[in-house]
Structure formats: C-alpha cells, structure tokens
Amino acid sequence: MLVAATSVACSLPAAAAPLGAAAPLDEVEPTSANASAADSEPRIVGLYPNPTTAENRGEYLVVSLPERGNWSLSDGYYDAGIPANASGTVTLSTAPNRTASILAGDSGTAAAVADRRQIRRLNDYFPLSASGDRIELRRNGTAVDVVSYDRAREGYRWRASWGEWRPRGYDPRSPESTADAAVRPFVLPDSPGVPVDPLRSADERLFVAGYTLTSERVVEALVAAADRGVRVRVLLEGSPVGGFPARSAALIDRLTAAGVEVRILDGEVERFRFHHPKYAVADDRAVVLTENWKPSGTGGHSNRGWGVVVGAGDGSGGGAGTEGDAGDGETDRSAAVADDLAALFRADFEARDARSWRAFRADTEFHGGGRANGSYPTRFDAPAQPVAANVTVLTAPGNAADRIVARIDAADERVLAVVPRVGGPNDRIVRALRRAADRGVDVHLLLSDAWYDREANRNLSKRLVDEPIAVDLAEPRGRFGKVHAKGLVVDDTAVVGSLNWNPSAETNNREVLLAIEDESVADFYARAYAADWRGGGIQLPIAFVGGFGVALAGAGAVARREIAFG
C-alpha cells in the first residue's frame, strides 16, 4: 500500500525573507508518513542530501528495517537495492567510506554516533537531490514509507525524530539551571575592571570565547595567566563584519607566542553561521557579556553594555560576604555554571570547523579598523558583594529565543528591553513584547541612536506609536558612546548575553546568555535602564527602578506567578 507523505511548514528561517513575509515555499520539512511509528515499523528515519563536500560525495540516508528482506529505494527516476542482509538502523550511501569520514568528523554528536554504527553501500546508483526529492522505501516492490522534501540546506541533516533540519555537528542543548549561584551584575563603560579581574586571578583554566579580540588589556591578562601555568584557550569568529582586524592578528600572535592555543571558527558552514558569544570561564567563575573583548566593549571606552560575573571571591566559593549574599561556600553553586560553559567551549573549540590560528593566518587577509578611546564617568558601580540567585545558561542555536519569548509571555508587571536594533516589528521577540503590552504589562524598548541604526530605529518607533509599548532611542549625553547591550528585565528576572534580536542571530549564530532570577539583580539593571531612558534622568515609573519590591509591598499584597527559566 502506498503511504502518502504531506508537507508541513519549515521551522528553519529564511534569512533574506522580507519583513512580515511567510517562509519561502521551498523551505518545508521532509515528512514521513510513519514518523511516529514504532521502531518495529520499516521507515526512513534520516536524510543528509547536501553535505559540504565536492559533488555531494558521502550523502546518505538512514532507514529502520525490522528484519532482513527484499528492501529497496526509489525516487521515481532511480531505483537502488538495499543489501539483503541489512536490518536494524542502517545508514545507506553510494560512497560509504566518504560517509564514514563525514560522520567521524561530527564532533561526537548523538546523531553521528548512531548513524555510523552500520554503514552499508547501496547496490545501485542513487543520488539524493539537494533541491528536493521524494523517496520511497519499498519491500518486495511495494512502498511502505515515503519521505518528501524540498530544498535542503548545505550541511543540514534531517531526522524523523527531530521533525526539523539541523546543521551538521549540532546537538541542541537543554537550558541548564543552577540555584544559589553567586552573581555580581555590572554595566559598561562604568565597570571595565569587573570582567577582566577573573581572567587575572585564574589558577587552572581560562577559556575566552568571543566574536573579536582587540583588547590589549585582555591579552595581557591571558599572557600573564599562561606564564603562571594556567591552561589558556581562546576561540574567535573568523569572518566578523568588516573583516578580521589586523590589530587582532597582532595580539593573537602574542598569545600564541606565549603558549596560548587560539582557534578560529572559519571552516565549512556547519553548526552555526557566526560565533558571536562573549564569555569567559576562569576556574570556577564565569563571565557573560553583551560586549566584545575590545576597547569599546570590555575596555570601557564606548559602549553601553551589560555583564555578569557568576562565582564568588577568587572562584573558590569562600569569599567574604554579608548576610544574604552568596559568599558562603556551602550555598555557592557557581561552579556548575562555569562547568556548563566550559563544556560548551570545549565542544566548539574541538569542532571540525574550528581552525588553528596558524592555518587561519596563512590564508587570511587582515583589515585595519578604528580604536575607541573615549572616557566616560562611572555612575553605576557593580555591587561589592555577589548575591545568591538562580542562573540558567541559554544558548543559540537552540533554546535562547524560545525561553525569552516564553518568559515575556509570562510577565506580570514590567518588561525592560535594550538592544541596538531589532529585526522589525514582527520579530518574534518584539511580537512577544507587543503581546505583553497589550495585556497591560509596562513594556519599554530602548534602541541605539548610532548613525547607522538611527533611521531604522526611528521607523520602528513610528510603526509602534499607536501601540501600548514604549519605544525610544538612547541619548548617551556623555555617559557612554552608543548602545550595544542586549539586555532584558522581566519582573524579577534579568537576561544578559550576546543575542541580537533578529532571525539570523536567534537560529543561525552561536550565542550565550544568562537568565538570572533575583529581584536585586533585576533592579540593578533596571536602575541603569531608567537612567539611559531619555538621556540620563529617571523617566520611568518608580516601580521600574530601585525599590521595586518595596513599591509593590506598599500597594498591598500582589499575587505573582513564579516562572522559572530552566
């Protein structure tokens, strides 16, 4: 009996789709009529039709065969027999050695491990079309399962159990939550020493992940750490906007001369398009930023940015504290956050698309660039002591945008968002802001007024003028150079990290964020936000700034839903 396959809308974004447009018709999920069938049913369970190899050598599909038999494949043009002794989960290819090589290089992902257990050569020529195909699994000449798909992106794999295409080498990460972690929030350019201090005190491990690295101060800290025997690793993007900076190349030469291993994510497009996070792991402390490792970011010379250090004292968990803070080593569980980020770092650092600095340098043209040298007053000192808070690590591709949207949809009182720019009024996170505003939540969106953002951000403000969401462009007035922060306060939760609000960042880039559930931390960022709104004065309702909890208590008992990120 022929089993018909139907198409469903693809969850993969269309990077070039016009604002508000539907996904292109050629982006649909492959569908299997038996996708939910038990493993005992014969079915096609996986496809890899467009590998990043010459002439698609090594393309393959995966089938589940309950027993040996007269199995075959057909796409209406080609027919291929499956080896008669094949059974179980079988990976089928016309070039099994090349397929094995592909799977061996997939960084140990669960899919690759499963697929390479049994690789068999098809008896006949059977090409998979990258532009779309309809494939039948047959038994004794009769179709028992059908999978159809349209355009397959280069380097993307589909599995029936996923219900979506995923880039090769990518395994989704679940959000990891840690209770009672020691958290110290800060903003830039006010506190440029805070993100670098953990780098200077590391004793055993020091991992730095970033989009770019042009800060001499940061490089000096890394060299000093290597000199005292710390294991230092650096991972950067190979194709930043404007090209790889010549200044960064010179600094990385210094790092490698000091014994620091530097790798550049610049290989074939696989798990994500750009490496855009800004974080560090220093022993048992983690630093997560919205800013790059450069003078304008962590150097404090220009950008309004947000950041957070997770980990008390020198990372041992035993720093001095006051009542209610996270200085007690018995309650500080910050090392779990650092370990989670270290595991992410190692997976990206050891991936097959991470090139050594030596190999990257040999065939890369470097570009000059300006250097920020501004000087700005300190208005918001980081708290002297960390506080105990629940911390959740969010990442993209994967869970970050989904969790942010879900948290905004659960907001009760306030949502304060600051980003340089957004993907338009119909970006999924902006839509969540609009929904929250429509149901009576106080929602503010603060955007960049830099010359290259101004027109688009003003147009967005005009588009939303008749909606209850408040949108404004930041006026630095000598307090910082430009807005580069990607921050969010939702009730008593703050979200800090590298995620820009556009479909590419949400689905195609490596991004790292922390969601921090604590009233005092949320209020710290809210006070800075209030000062940035309309240029330095406290222009927001009093409930948005320090004393948020007091204001609610004074108004009487207020019921609040307890929403967790993890």
N, C-alpha and C positions, 0 to 999 in steps of 0.2 A: 504494500500500500504506500503510495507516495504521500509524504508528510510535507505540507506547505509551510514555508517559513515566512514570517511577516517582519516588517522593519519597524523599529522604534527610534525616537529622536536620540541623537548622539549627545553624550554629556561633554564631549571634547569641545573646547571653544573654537570659534573662528576668529583668528587674530585680526583679520582685516575686515571683518563684517562691519557694515555701517551701524552707527548708533541706533539702537532700538530694533535692528533688523533681526529676523529669525535666522537660525543657523542654516548654513547652505544645505541644499538638498543632497549634495554628495557626501555629507558627513552624517552617516547613520550607523547605528550599531549593527554588527552582524548578529543575526538571531538564529537560534537553533530551536526547532520545534520540541526537542527533547531536553532543553536546557535545564529543566528541573527534574528530569528523570533520575531514577536511582542509578547507582554506578553499575548495576547489573544490566542496564539497557545499553545497546550499541549507540554511540553518538560521536559527533565531532566536538571536541572539548577545547581546542586551541588553534590559533592561527598566527603565523608570522610571515606575511606575504611580501613585506617590503624592508628587508634588512639593509643595513648600511654597508653593503658590500658591492663590488663591481658585478653588474648584471644580476643582482639579487641572489648571488650564489649563497646557498645554505638556507634558503627559505624553507619553511616546514609547516606542517600541520600536525595536530595531536588528536588521536582517536582513542576511544574507550571501547574495547572489544571484549564481551563477556566470555568468549571461548574461541578456539580456532575454527576457521571455516573458510568459505569462498567469499572473502571480502574484497571490495574494490571501491574506487573513487571515480566520479565523473563530473565534469563541468559543462557537458553538452558539446564540447569540442575535443577534449582529450579524455581517455579512459586509462586508468592505471590499476594494476592488480596489487593487492597488499600481500606480503609473504604469507603463505598458507599456515605457517607455524606461529604466527603472531597472535598474541592475546594479552589482555590487560590494557594498561595505558601505554600506548605506543606512539613515538614521535616518528613521523614519516617524512622522508626527504629524498630528492634525487641526487643530493651531494652530502651524504651522511657525515663524512669527515669534516667538511666545512661547517655543517650544523653543529657538530660536537665542539668545534673550536669556538663558535659563537656562544654556545651555552656555557662553555668553560670560562669565558670572559665576562660572565654576567654577575660577578661580584657575589656569588652565593645567594642570589635571590631564591625565594621559595619556588617560584615558577621554573627557574632554570634547573634547580636541583631535581625537581620532579620530571622535567622534560628530558633530561639527559640519561635517565635510568635505562631506557630502552629505545635506542635509535635504530630504525630499520630503513633500508633502501627500498624505494618503490620499484616495482618490476618494470614500469614503463615511464616514459617522459610525461611529466605532469606539472606544468608551470602554474604558479599562483599569480594572479593578476593584481598588481598594486592599485589599479584603477577600479577594481570591483570584480566580483565573481559570484557564482552560485555553485556550490559544491554539494554533491550527493554522496553519502556513504551508502553503499549497496551491499546486500547479501544475496548471493545467488542471482544477481542481476536486478534485484528489486530494491528500490530506495527505502532505507529505514530511518535516515536522518538527513536533513538538508540545512545547510548554513548559507546565508547570502549576506553580502556586504558590498558597500560602495568603496569610495577612496580610502585606502589605508595609508596612514602617515608613515614616513620613513622612520624605521627604528621602533615602531609601536607594535605591541603584541595584544591579541585578544584572547580571553578565555571565557567560556560559558559561565563559570562560577563567579566571575567578576561582573559580567554584564556591561563591560566597557573596554575601550582600548587603553593600554598603559605603556609608557615608554620602556624600552628595553632596559633591564638592570634596575628597575624601580620597584620597590616594595612599599606599599603605604604604611605609614606609622600611626599607631594609635596615640592620642594625646596622653602624655604621662603626667600624672598629678602627684605632688608632694605636699604633705601637710606640715605645718610648723617649720617652714624654711625661714632662714634669716634673710630678710630683704631690706635693701637700702636703695631707695629711689633717688634719682638726681636728674637735673636738666642741664643742657648745654646751650650757650657757652659758659654758663655760670660756674660749673664744677668740672673743669677739664682734667683735674688730677684724679678724680674718683675712678674713671675707667682704666687708668694706666697703673694705679697703685697695685692691684692684684698681680699684674704682669711683673712688677719689680720685686715682689715678695715670693714668687713661686719657687718651690724647692725640688719638685719631682717632674711635673708635667706642665707644659704650656702650649696650648693649641690656639691658634688665631685664625679665624675664618672671616673672609671679607670679600667685598666687591673690588676695592682698590686698597693700596697701601702706599701712602706717600708721606707719612709722618715720621720725621727723623727721631722724635722723642719715643715713639713706639718701637722703632727699630733699635734704638739704643737699649731699651729695656729688654728686648729679645736677645740681643747680642750678649748683654750682661748675664742674662739667665743661662745662655748656652755656655758662657765662660765658667760659670759656677757648677756646671754639670747637669743642668736641667734638660730634659728631653723636650726640645722645641720644634714645633711643626707649624707651617703656615700654608694656607690654602686660599687661592685668589681666582677671580674671574679673568679669563684670557682675552675677552673682547668687550671691555667696558665702552660706554658711549664716548666718542672722541678718540678711541684707540688706546692702546696700552701706554701709560705715561713713561717717558724717558726717565723722569725723576724716580719713579717706582723701580725701574730696571736697575738703576744705580744702587738704590737702597737694598734691593734683593741680592745684588752681587755681594754687598757687605754681609748680609745674613748668611749666604751660602759659604762665604769665606770663613765665617765663624762656626760653621758646622751645623747651621740650621737647615733642615730639609724643607724646601719650598716646592709646592706643586701647583700647577695652573690647570684649571678646568677649561680645556680648549680642544678636546678631542671630538670625535664624531658625535653629533647630537643624539643623546640617549635619554637619560633620566629627566633632565630639565634643560631649558634653553640657556639660562644665565644663572651663575652662582652669585646671589645678591644678598646673603645674610651678613650681619655684623655682630659677631660674638666671639668670646674667648673662654677657654677653660684653663684656670690656673690652680693646680692642685685640686682642692675641693670647693673652689669658688667659681662661679660663672658670671660673666659679664655679657649682657644682651643690650644692644643699642639700636637706635634708628639711624645712627650716623656712621659714616665711613671712617676708616683708620687714616685720616688725613688732617692737615692743619685746620681746614674749615669745619671738620667734624669733631673728632675727639680732641683736636688741638685747641678748641675753644675760640677760634679766630673768626667764626662767621655764623654757623647755623644754629637756629633754634632746634634742638634735638632733645629727645627723652632717652633715658637709660636706667638700668637697674643692675645692681650687684647682688647676687644671691650667695650667701656664705658669710659667716661671722668672723671677725678678727682676722687672723692670719691664715684662715682656712682650716684650722684645727677644730673649730667648733667651740672653743673655750674662751672667746674674747670676753672682756669685761662688759657688763650690761647693767641696765637699770630694770626696775620692776616692770614686767610686761614686755620687755624686749626679748630678742632671740639670742642673748649672749650665753645662755645655759647650754652646754654641750649635750645634756640629756634630752633637750627638746629640739635642738637644731638638727634638722634632717637635710640640710642644704646639699650635702654631698651627692644625694640622689639626683638632683637637678644637674649638677656638674657631670655626673657619670652618664646621664642620658644624652647630654650634649656631646660628651666625649665619644660616645658610641656613634652618634650621627656624624661627627667629624671623621672618625676612622673610616666609616662606610664611604663617605665622599672622597676622602684622601686616597683611599686604596682602590677606588673605582677605575675601570679601564679607560675612562675619558679624562682622567687626571694625568697630566704630563709632567715630567720632571722639569725644573727650571732650565736645566742645561739644554734639553731638547726644544723647549719652547723658545728660548732665547736665540737659538741658532737660526730660526726661520721666521722671526717676527720683526716687523718694523715698528720702532717706538716713536712716540709723538710728544711734543712739548705741551706745556699747559701752565695756566696761571697758578699762583700760590696765594692763598688767603693770608692776610697779615693784619686783620682787624683786631681791635682791643675793645672789650665790652665790660660793663660793670657787672658785679655779682649782686643779684637780687634774691636768688633762691638757693641758699646753701643746702646741700644734702644733709639729711638728719645725721647727727653724730653717731647714733646707735641704730643698728638694724632692728626691725620688728618681726615678729613671727607671723607668717602669712601662708596661705595655701597658694602654691605655684604650679601652673600647668604649662608644659612645653608644647607649643603649637608649631607646625611646620607646613610648608608648601613645597612641592605639590602635595595635596592630600587634605589635611583636616582644618587648616587655619581659617579659611574663608567660611566654611560651614559652621564652625564653632562661633565665630564672630557674629554671623548673621543670627544664629540661634540665641546668643546672649542678648543682642539688641532686641530681638523679638520678645524676650522675656523681661525687658527693662520696665521698672516701675515708676521712677521719678526723673532721672537725668541721664542724658547721653551727651558727652562732650567729645567731639572728634576733631583731630587736627591732622591734616595730610597736605602735601604740596599741591596735589591735584587729584582728580578722580576720573574715572572712565566715562563720566557723563551722568545725567540724572537717572539713567536706567541701569547703572552698575548695580550689581546685586547687593552690595553693602549699602550703597546710597538708597536703594529701594527699601532696605530694612530701616534706615534712619527715617525715611518718609512714613513708613508704616507706624513706627513708634510715635512720631509727631502727630499723626492722625488720631491716635488713640489717647492723646493728652500728655504724653511724656515730653518734658522740656528737652529739646534737641537743638544743639548748636554744632555747626560745621565751620571750622576755621581753615582757610586755604592760603596758599602762598600769593604774595603780591610781586614776586620777582618778575622782571620784564618779560621773560619767556613763558610765564604762566598767567600773566595778568588778563589777557583778553579772554582766554578760555574760562578762567575762573569767574570773571565778571559776567560772562554769558550764562554760566551755570547759576549764578546768584539771581540773574534776571528770570531765568526759566522757573526758579523755585519761589519767586517773590510772593505768589499768591497761596503758597502752602505754609502750614504752621511751623516748618523747620526754619531756623535762623541760619543764614549763610553770610559769612563776611570774609574779607581779605585782610590778612595780618598787616599791621603798620608797625614796623620794628621800632622806629623813633629812637635809634641809638642803643637799643638793648640787645639786638642781635642783627645779623646781616639779612638772613632770609629764613623762611620756614622750610625745614627739611624733615621734621618729625613725622612719624607715623604712629600716632598715639590715640588712645580711646579710654574714656572713663564711662562706665556703665554702672550706675548706682554705686556700690562699694567695690567694684572691680576695675582694675586698670589693665590695659593691654599695651605692651610696648614691644616694638620689633621692626623688622625691615620691610614689611609688606606694604607695597603701594596698592591703591585701590583701582585696579584695572584687571580685565580678564587675563592678560598675559601673566602678570605677577601672581594672581591667585591660582593659576593652573599650570604655568609653564616654568616658573622660576623656583630655585631653591630659596626659601625664606625661613627665618626663625623668629618666633615671638614668644613672649612670656605673658600669660594671664595671671594677674596677682589679685587674689581675693582678700582685701583688707581695707577697712574704712580709712585708716590714717594714710595709707599709701595712695589710695584714690584721691583723698583730699589734698595731698601734697601736689599731685599733678593738676588737680582742679584749681588750686590757687595760682599756679603758674599760667594755666589756661586763661583764668579770669583776667590776669594782668595783660596777657597777649591780645585778648579780645578788644578791639578798637584802640589798641596802641598804648597800653600801659596802665590805664585806670581800671578799677574794679567795676566792670559794667554789667556783670551778670547778677541774677538774683542771689541773695545772701545764702540760700540753700546750696548754691553751687560751690562755695568756697569753704575755707576753714570754719568749723563749727557745724558742718552738715548734720551730723548726728544730733548735736545739741538743738539745732533748729527744729528737727523733727520731734525730739522729745518734748520741747516746749509747746508744740502744737497738739500734744496729746498722743495717745497710743496710735501707732501706724502699723498696719499689717504689711509685712514684706515677705515676698517669696524668697526662699533660699535656693539660688540657682548656682550649680557648680559647673565649672568648665570641663572637668575631667570626665 
